[in-house]
Amino acid sequence: MDDLYDEFGNFIGEAVSDEEASQDGVAGQHYVYDEESEPEEQAPAVQSMEVDEEGPSNAVILHEDKQYYPTAQQVYGEEVETLVQEEDAQPLTQPIIAPVTQKKFQVQEAGLPPVHYSREFMTDLLNFPEGIRNIAVAGHLHHGKTAFVDMLVMQTHDLEERLDKRIGRRRDEQLRYTDTHFLERERGISIKAAPISLVMQGTKGKSHILNIIDTPGHVNFVDEVASALRLVDGVVLVVDVVEGVQINAEQVIKHAVLEDIPMVLVINKMDRLILELKIPPTDAYFKLKHVVEEVNTVIENTIPGRGEKRRLSPEKGNVAFACTSMDWVFTLPSFAKMYAETYPKVDAAEFSKRLWGDIFFNPRSRKFTRKGTEEGSKRAFVNFVLEPIYKLFSHTISESPEDLAPTLQTLGISLKPSQLKSDAKVLLKLVCAQFFGTASGFVDMVVQHIPSPVEGASRMLDNYYTGTAGSKVSEAMSKCDSDGPLVVEVTKLFSSSDAKTFNAFGRVMSGTASPDQVVRVLGEAYSLEDEEDSTTATIMAVQIACSRYNIPVSGVPAGNLVLLSGIDNSIVKTATVVAEKYPDNEDAYIFKAIRHFTESVFKVAVEPVNPSELPKMLEGLRKINKSYPLITTKVEESGEHVVLGTGELYMDCVLHDLRTQYAEMDIKVSDPVTRFCETVTETSAIMCYALTPNKKNKLTMIAEPLDDGIAEDIEAGVVKIRDPIRKVAKFFEEKYEWDKLAARSIWAFGPDEMGPNILCDDTLPSTTDKKLLKSVQESIKQGFSWGTREGPLCEEPIRNTKFRVTGAELATEPIFRGGGQIIPTARRAVYSSFLMASPRLMEPIYSVHMTGPADSISGLYTVLMKRRGHVVSDGPVAGTPLYAAKALLPVIDSFGFETDLRIHSQGAASVSLVFERWDVVPGDPLDKSIRVRPLEMAAPQQAARDFVLKTRRRKGLSEDVDVKRFLEPELLAGLRESGVLD
């Protein structure tokens, strides 16, 4: 005990052992950590107070070598990544190491939702193409297409439990099952085409697979409709009974008729006749008849004299009547069948034939006649269809629950007491659901009037396939042979929910698509001569697309729509996926690119706010290009990145996706502008020649305007340059009265095969060596193509112009007339002849279609007056208090027009802007006497000059167009002497 305290009584503790001394004392003093070597073992501390003979080390340790604290590597170990940051480098709201988040940009089902049929049964049905129907639901905006698909989804999917959990305002929201993109749900419109496959039964109980594609109704998204129509065998056209045939429905009808796609009609929102317009049954019949006739008129106008066989009419069974808000749809045969079930003596087929048209029912004699012979006789449709529906609606809405119950029981409708006391809208829906039953009448109509994939394959091969008809592959496709070589036509890419990859959506034309299959993906530019646009890929997964969920399957046979993942890398817009090897080593051919209804003329320039993020933005633009069928992205000479779309809403959605989904970055967007075209109004003043750089070749050309209509015919594919020269010549001789020599000397259309310009050989054998000219023909065509793609005024495409090669002096040695000499010379000849032919600028024109109350028409006139627009026609919509007007408006003056008009009409008017045509901008673009002053609006006759100068500045080109740049010095001197040029 004594040795625990010193002589003064202070506690000193027990004697420290050697080990403890080395740990406490020496390790504590040895504070300099050396990373490479462990501290050397120190001599044990001396317990007694002996004098240290050696003393402290006098070695100098530099400041940077001192280490007072252990490094992070020593503390946490070798494998741990450590992050050292300065103080306040990040805001407190942002974690130093953020948790890994799973991004999701679409509404998706957690698993496969329950359905009223077996999915194994569905996959078995895929093998029987005769029982499959591929259809697209199309029509105008807000006419009820998505609601119609919702109705079919509700009848096949068990979603009641989930919908019952909705509370408050969400209870009244539309289901919108096929609108999966968050933007679609926020805006209340469809933006993307959405596929869904359902098993549905007809009135006889036979099951069919309906592969349905729900398409957008807004005119800006018609590219999605065109992509969907390529894959299907028929169109279900949905038309609002009140508004009638609007512009987008008209476009769909025209496209379907020209592409020879069968069509059926669904007249939707029938409840509006009763509850909103409150018109009596007799007038309602005339309103319905008017809507059917509107559709038939558009068909007849599209193919004059040949519209009869495509005519739609309820007695044919290809028109259905629907009310998607009340969940009912019927055709005349299905309504007649309801009578036959109650009165067994009624022959449903014969009865349905008498339910439309001028056939009257006489109540006393109980006979059908062509004219009403008795008092109280009414049209059969009014008497047997409309009046019962009107009565059903009025009883349900007006009667008290106590009186309503016995009334409904007479119709065989039984509801619970709680249901009888529910809200009028809910009650009507419950009553109609029991009265009309399922959509079996619609299924019958589709099965009867739309061909199966086997019957529809020949139309697709004739219209779209570039291969020959006699080959084994063509035969397998025409028979829809699931054992044949694989051919899938892909027209659309759907983004995955995290927006990182894309799934290719297409139609299996032949063979069976299955996972782990090695395939060749052939792009739009693929041909046997140029096989560059092809790649080999492996299909990772094969699925049946159902919008909110996809059903993975082991294989999808011919005739069905399919979703393929893992092959999207090389696909931009459309592609043809084929087996790695065809039998007998046959050549692979592709399906043609889609011909869209409209053009992309709305233009903005984008750039990243942070310049270092440019690669990220380029990757985003590449994905945008895949996601939207009609978007075009390109880089101008000045380095600006330009995005071209169809309209304001379209561009708004594109830029939203670019910022939030595909690039996730801040982007600066320029003010919107438009594309222009360049054209000529007269024949070149002189023959313009150009010499090659080696001065051994000379090309002479003349430019002149094309006859009206030729450019449109070429773009529509009425005449094709790849056809035999005799066929092309015959077309121009017969339709445009060209002489035989001119018609047979057409070399090319430009800038591409369907370009609206023509290159002709107008040389004479007496002055030009035709054999030498033939040897450089391809080079001249390439120079013409280059020149017409970027015109001399402001590097916009040339349009509606015919270039004639009138002379060619060529070197005899091939080395002196190679492509490097001829191509740029041909381009210079194109430019000089163009500039000497009174060049003009062309701008795109929107066709404006407005529907609204009568007082909104004056607002349209007011707004158009400020924007160089004018009204073409206006008038009332038959059977409604609405007015419709059509106007023309230059695209460059259309920005903000829709908002302006809505403000003027207080939101009552709805307007659609559709690209109509190209028009010449007033004024001479080369008139140097015009002074464009900053911040001042140019006068109408100065518009062309104004547009050219501003476009050139934006593209980083020299201030003015100078014809002297393209003319040869001798020619220029001669023109100056003669006074043609200043």
Order of alpha helices (4+ residues) and beta strands (2+ residues): alpha-alpha-alpha-beta-alpha-alpha-alpha-beta-beta-alpha-beta-alpha-beta-alpha-beta-beta-alpha-alpha-beta-beta-beta-alpha-alpha-alpha-alpha-alpha-alpha-alpha-beta-beta-beta-beta-beta-beta-beta-beta-beta-beta-beta-alpha-beta-beta-alpha-beta-beta-beta-beta-beta-alpha-alpha-alpha-beta-beta-alpha-alpha-beta-alpha-beta-alpha-beta-beta-alpha-beta-alpha-alpha
